[in-house]
């Protein structure tokens, strides 16, 4: 994930929507990757937003207070519109 997001950011594609619908479990390494990717994109003037958080992932982001850092959406159309 890190390499893919960095490659996109290096290409100037800095409005990224990360769909987490299939993610059933995330440990501290995964949380660290989210933070690192968020930092990479925002340093280049972009935005990294999250889509379709499972209940478990949403609870994890609430506990770590990261839900206040990331914009998250349940609806892809709304998420895409938020980049405008």
Secondary structure, DSSP 8 states (H G I E B T S, - for coil): -HHHHHHHHHTT--EEEEE-TT-----HHHHHHHHHHHHHHHHTT-EEEEE---HHHHHHHHHTTGGGTS-EES-HHHHHHTT-
